Amino acid sequence: MMDFPAANHSRTPCVPWAAYSGRCPAGSQGPVRHPLPDLEHLSLGSPPAADLGCCLDQSHVFNQGFQSSIKTAAAPFSNTLQPVQNGPRFPCEGHLPADSPAPPLWAPRQPDTQPYVGYGQNPASPAATLPQQLPPWPFPPPLPPPPLHCKANEEGAGTLRVGNNTAVPLETPNADSSSLKSRYGLDPATLPSVVKVLADDRAKWGGKVFVSEPLSDPPPMATTSCVIEDRGNASPDAIRSTSYYLPCEGQTALLSRLPLGAVVTPLAKQHAGEPLPVCQDNECVTGCVWCGALMCPSMEWHDCGQRFYCPFCGKVSEVPWQHYQPTRGPQGVRVDKDIRPELSRGSYEIVSSQKAEPAALLLAVDVSASALRGGHLEFAVQQILLLLKSLTSQDGDTWLDVRVGVMTYDSQVHLYDLHPTLTRPHMLVITETDDLQLPVREGLLVPLRDCLHSVESVLQHLPLFSPDCEDCSGLPVELPVKVGLTILQGLGCPGKLLVFHAAPLFQLEHSSSFSGFFGSSKPKSIFQLSEGSVSLAKECVAQGCGIHVFLLSHQEVGGAWPGHIPYLTGGALHTYAFLQGEMDRKRFITDLRNSVEMTAAFKADLRIFVSKDLRVSGCYGLFIPGPNPRQVAMATVDQFTTLAVELAHTRALDESRAVAIQTVLSYSTQTGQRRTRVHTVTLRCSRHLQDTFQHYQAQTLLTFYCKKMYCAALERPLQELREELQKDVTEALAAYRKHCSSASVSTGQLVLPQCLQALPVYINSLRKSEVLLPGLRTSVPQRLQQRCQVLAMDVRSTSTHFYPQLLPLPLSAHSLDSFQPEDTLRCCATSLEPTGLYLVHAPLALLLWVGSRIPACTLVELFNSSCFQALPSGEMSLPVLDNPLSAAVGSLISRLNSQRPSACKLQVVKQGDDCEEAVWRHLVEDKSPNGGASYADFLYHLHVNSVRLLQ
């Protein structure tokens, strides 16, 4: 699935559970029994017709009460539950979400025939088989949860077990701290900690060498810095699989309830000391002639090297005589394997002898009356000139040869002939923008070395421009995009178009399709793309034109959101408040330089190959889909562009053969050189479900789920997506408990795979994100932009976005020696001390929380103020002071900002301020201000519901 819905992409539909009834699909046969044997005297009946249709077959409502003593999942924590007499009617709409007022009393059933096992106070009973067919029957409403009473002498009661770790008792909360803990009595300190998981991985791999070879173990986490040595498998920075043991059977994969797939960053940045091997196309061994897959270590050689077997299509290809070399040894390894990267490396690049048109840089500046009155146009023009001059002073002639063009627009479009033979630039005015016709072509794009003075002359006179009319209704951003695209099409070259827009946003009047989300009354259509935006973005993709829009006077009230086209073309949307503040000006300078200087691939075509017994069932990311999910076309690709690929079985895998995944990115460089970058990973497969669970990666699963759900938000209700996330994790825990955990595990213990300790908190953070569960203070444009920004993130940035780094800063120069930036704290309010200073770092936010009882010496050294009350809060820059503490904190902030694709403003938050909500939003283990459940409550629901599935 891509950013724009496509009908031909297969996707597992989100089917609501059959209203706690345990019903299986129609047509399945089997014995009829109650899913919860402890329940008696249930009054059966059919729901009224008005209540039908909201679940799998029909929704069920509670008609009558029940009279019995109930032993349910809450039993380990309480003695009894009081029955409900004649309870009110409650429609059952599938799985009760974790952020609901009370946990579900009844175990919702996925319509499936897989066996599960269950939950209670005593040790686990033998596995109970899920009933294959049940008649419709009503269910009582959910009851409020009883208070926890964990007894130390009860075996297994009130304990928590993670993987192979020792069971941890769940303590009853103290009276003075109960408000900070779970409402169900769980102590958050005893729950699996993401901070500990990350710290353990850094201790294991930090600064060490990970050898990436075929059939290797899972790599280090994306947040761990280590050296990757490519010995036949691509770097995990380029491809990460959700699991490094794929199940052989499709039914086994469905039983795990977790997705099979990979997260791909095709143009991932190569670390220092790890150069990507390059070979010429005429020297590279030819790949498969049947399916088009390129040569990789997964190919198997036969007949002394004359033929090779392709794992992607299962056919044998002949080796051309020019590339023939014999094989040696029982494994059939070619004698030239070590000197050919396509035979020995998981990642390599092929340089084509064919040449393409070099990329161009086109600048479009708004010179309307509102832009000229704002006063910010002069600063923007100065920074553009400084950037162009710095490009000409860099070593090499890469930037000197780049072709540059300038145009301005208000109600009309003004093109500039920059031909070096002219004494001064000529302005060409275009009044008819519906049917664009270029008056000239040669002088519109000129090499920077030949037109720098002409460009400087044009830009310097822009603040003195006289607009044709006093516009008040605004200008459409699509206008400069259409004109810039026409210029690139006329000259037949790709490029980057930088639009500097200052007028109020405006939609094209003649196209009703540009109404976007403002013209829709359906809640799920808030993220829908307008037909006009998609059509224009498709033209940009075909031409290889990446759009970067800089809104110099951003106003969220009224107008259309202009970010769809930039993000769909590999660009971005940058917003500023009139460039008046120092923070906005610094951010504009950084964003402008990154947009121009960041290495990009133009007219990119990504092809995905998988082993012949698998297929690509979906692809998710910021791009427009083609007819085949295995092939994706993108206008521009940078080092952060990341996609998620979903895999499905077509037939059973052969356990004796490995599973191969290959991505092939064909693109043009800025200088017009055609290149092809190849990444291949080879994974194991197994018939045992436990192998699959033990080799999952939580951060990769989070990135996969994020891209899939954020793409599905275009066409599906958000509540449905949140329920699907909870359902998937619940069923995965139930499957692991049933098929992979020890029989001696008590039902009062939570059982998690060792590698998935962080998955519940990650998924809960995703469920209550501002995109899927918005708060009252989050505007529609903010949600639209955040969705696109997160969709473009790689695994490292995604995991940090949904679980930010909470860094305790030193309070004096004496504590700098023991300060370690990697020593992060858990994202909860209990981690914040009034006497401390904390930095909250996420890809889209940078917050400095100042405690109310912070030492006065720290305030002086860091803020040059000794009074906490006089300390300013909000967006600001820390003063540069001559002391070690100020230098250390400033250096840390600069280093964190350098890791971002775009600059971020620092926001200082004092304890007790109204803006403190910005910090609470990032404390993802607590209940969110927008109503999202806390980590402890969500984990409680996962455990209760997963075990009830097995009863």
C-alpha positions, 0 to 999 in steps of 0.5 A, a space after each residue: 500500500 502506498 501513500 495513495 490507495 490502489 485497488 490492486 494492492 492486496 491487504 489483509 482486511 481489518 475484520 471486527 471480531 464477532 462481538 465477543 462471541 467467538 464465532 468463526 467464519 461461515 461454513 466452518 464446522 465443529 462442536 458448539 461450546 461456550 468460549 468461557 466454560 465458567 459462565 453459566 445461566 446465560 440467556 441466549 437470544 438474537 439481537 434486534 435488526 437495528 443492531 445488525 451489521 457492525 461486526 463480522 456477521 452481526 453485532 450482538 447486544 446484551 439483553 439480559 443479566 446473568 446470575 453466577 459467580 464469575 472467574 475471569 482474567 481479573 481473578 489473579 488480582 481479586 477474589 470475586 466479581 459481582 454479577 450484573 443484574 439486568 445490565 443495560 444494552 451495550 453494542 459490541 463493536 469488536 475488541 475493546 480498546 485499551 483506552 476505554 473506561 474499563 477492560 473487557 469482561 469478555 474475550 473477543 474472538 477472531 474468526 479463525 480456527 487456530 487453537 489458543 490457551 487461556 488465563 486465570 488465577 491458577 497455573 495454566 490449564 491444558 490448551 483449549 481448542 477454539 470452538 469452530 462454530 457458535 450460535 449468536 448469543 448476547 453478552 453482558 457489558 464490560 464491568 469496572 476493574 476490581 482493585 488489585 490484591 497481589 498475594 506473595 504466597 499465590 504461585 504465579 499470581 500477580 507476576 510478570 514474565 518476559 522471555 526467559 527472564 525471572 518472573 517479576 512480582 507486580 507490587 500494589 501501588 503505594 497510596 502516595 504514588 497511585 496516581 502515577 501508576 496503572 489504574 489496574 495496580 501494575 507498577 510501571 517500574 516492573 514492566 519491560 523497559 525500552 530504555 533497558 532493551 536499548 542499553 543492553 543492545 548498545 552494551 552488546 554491539 556498541 562500537 563493535 563489528 557486526 558481520 552481515 552475511 547470509 543466514 546471519 543472526 538479527 543485526 543490532 538495533 537501528 539505534 545502536 551505532 556499530 560497524 557493519 561488515 558486508 559479507 554477502 548480506 546488505 547492511 541493516 541500514 538498507 534492508 531490515 527484515 521484520 523476522 530473520 527466520 521466516 516460517 515455511 508454511 503460510 498457515 504458520 505465518 498467519 498463526 504468529 499474527 505478526 507481519 512478514 516483510 522488510 523495511 527498505 532504505 534504498 539510498 541509505 547513507 554509507 558510514 565512514 570506512 564502509 564504501 559501497 563497491 562500484 562496478 561498470 555495467 559491461 564488467 558486471 556479471 549479468 543477472 537472471 534473464 527470466 525475472 530481471 533480478 541482478 546478480 547477488 550471492 544468493 545465486 547458486 552455480 551449476 555445471 562448473 559455473 556455466 549456469 546459475 539458479 535464480 532463487 527469485 524465479 526458480 529458473 536456470 540462466 546461462 552465463 555469457 562467455 565474457 563473464 564465465 569463470 569456473 567454480 571450485 569446492 563442493 559448494 560451487 563457489 566461483 574462483 573470482 568471487 572475492 574480487 567481484 562485489 556482485 558475487 560477494 557483497 550484499 550491496 553494490 552499485 552498477 554504473 551505466 555507460 548510458 548518460 541522462 540529462 543532468 539535474 537542474 535547480 529551479 527557484 520560484 519566488 513569490 513577489 505578490 503584494 503580501 509577500 513584499 509587505 511582510 519584509 521577510 522576502 529580503 532575508 530569504 533572497 540574501 540566504 539564497 544568494 549566499 548559498 549559491 555563492 558557497 556552492 561555486 566555492 566548493 571543490 570540484 565542478 559538480 555545483 559549477 555545472 548544475 543548471 539554475 533557473 529563476 522565476 517569480 510569480 504573483 497573479 502572473 508568472 515571470 521567467 528570466 532569460 539568463 543566457 550568458 551572452 545577454 548584458 542583463 537578464 530579460 524578463 518574460 511575462 506569462 499571463 495565460 497559465 492554463 495553457 503554458 507555452 515557453 517563449 524561450 528555452 535556452 536561457 531559462 536554465 544556465 550552468 551556475 558558473 555562467 549565470 551567477 551574476 545574472 541570478 544575483 542581479 535578479 534576486 537583489 531586485 526582487 524586494 523592489 518588485 512592483 506587483 500588478 495588483 493588491 492581491 488579497 485572496 492569496 495565490 495557489 502553490 500549484 501555479 509555480 509548480 506547474 510552470 516549473 514542471 513545464 520548464 523541466 519538461 521542455 528541456 527534458 531534464 529532472 531537477 529540484 524546484 524550490 518554491 518560496 511562498 509568502 501569500 495566503 494559501 489558495 486553491 485553484 478555482 477552476 478545479 473542484 477536485 482541489 477541495 481536499 479534506 476541507 470539502 469532505 464531511 467524512 472523518 476518515 477523509 481528513 487525509 485524502 489526497 485531492 485528484 488535482 494534487 495526485 495528477 500534478 504529482 504524477 507528472 512530477 514523478 514522471 519528470 523526476 521533479 522534486 518539490 520543496 515548498 518554503 512557506 515564509 508566512 505560514 497561517 493554518 487558518 483557511 486555505 489548502 494544505 500545500 504539502 501533498 505534492 512536495 511529499 509525494 515527489 520526495 520533497 518537503 514542506 517547511 513552514 515559518 512565522 514570517 522569518 522574524 525570529 532568530 530561531 526561524 531564521 536559523 532553521 530556514 538557513 539549515 532547511 535551505 542548505 539541506 534541500 539543495 546540498 543533500 544527495 538525491 536520486 532523480 527519476 528513481 525506479 525501485 524494483 523488489 524481488 523475493 524468493 519464488 515461493 513468496 510474493 510482495 503483497 503490499 508496499 507502504 510509503 510516500 509515493 504514488 502507486 503503479 500497477 504492480 506493488 513490486 515496482 515503485 516510481 519516485 521523483 527523488 529519493 534521499 538517504 532518509 526515504 524508507 518504504 515498508 514491503 509486506 510479504 505473503 506465501 504463495 506456497 510452502 518454503 523449502 527449509 533447506 533453501 534460504 529466502 532472498 529479498 532483493 531491491 534494485 534502485 535505478 536512478 540518475 545522479 545530479 550530474 546525469 549519470 545512470 546508476 543502479 544500487 542493489 541490496 540483497 539479504 538472505 534469511 533462514 526459514 523454519 517450520 517452527 513458530 518459535 524460531 520466527 518469534 525469537 528472531 523478530 525485531 521490535 523497531 522494525 515491526 514498529 516502522 512497518 506498522 507505522 507505514 502501513 497504518 498511516 497509509 491506510 488512514 487515507 481510506 479507513 476510519 482511525 478507530 478501526 486502525 487502532 483496534 487492528 493494532 491492538 488485535 494483532 499484538 493481542 493475538 501474537 501474544 496469545 499465539 506465542 503463549 500457546 505454541 512457544 512458552 513453557 507449560 509451567 507458566 502461570 496464567 497470572 504471568 505475562 509472557 513476551 518473546 525476549 526480542 519483543 519486550 519493547 513492542 507493546 510500548 511501541 504499539 501503544 505509542 503508535 495507537 495514541 499518536 496525534 495522527 491516529 488519536 488526535 488531541 484537541 490542540 492538534 490542527 488538521 494541517 499539523 496532523 497532515 504534515 506529521 503523517 507525511 514526515 513520519 512516513 518518510 522516516 527510517 527505522 532509527 528515526 521512527 523508533 525515536 519518534 514513538 519513544 523519544 530520548 529523555 536525557 538528564 543533563 548535568 547540573 554543573 561543570 563538575 558533573 560533566 565528567 560522568 555525563 553520558 548522552 546515551 544514558 536515557 530515562 524512561 518516558 514517564 513523569 516519574 523520571 522528571 525530578 523538580 531539581 533536574 534538567 532534562 532534554 526531550 529529543 525526538 525527530 520532530 521535537 526538541 524540548 528542554 524541561 526545567 525543574 522548579 527547584 533547579 539549582 540557581 548556579 545551573 540557571 546562571 551557567 546555562 541561561 544567565 539568569 538566577 531566578 526560575 520565575 524570570 526564566 523565559 519559556 517557549 521557543 528560544 536559543 540558549 545563550 552562548 556563555 563562557 563556561 563548560 556547562 553551556 558549551 557541553 549542552 550547546 554541543 549536544 543540541 547541535 549534534 542532535 540537530 545534525 542527525 535530523 533531515 530538517 532543523 528543529 527549534 528548541 523549546 524551553 518548558 518550565 515546570 508548571 507552565 501552560 506549555 508543559 503539555 508539549 512535554 507530556 505528549 512525549 512521555 509515552 509511558 503515561 496516559 496522553 493528554 489526548 486520552 491515549 492509554 498508559 503503557 501499564 494499562 495497555 499492557 494489562 489489556 494485552 495480557 488479559 485479552 490474549 489469555 482470554 482468547 485461549 480459554 
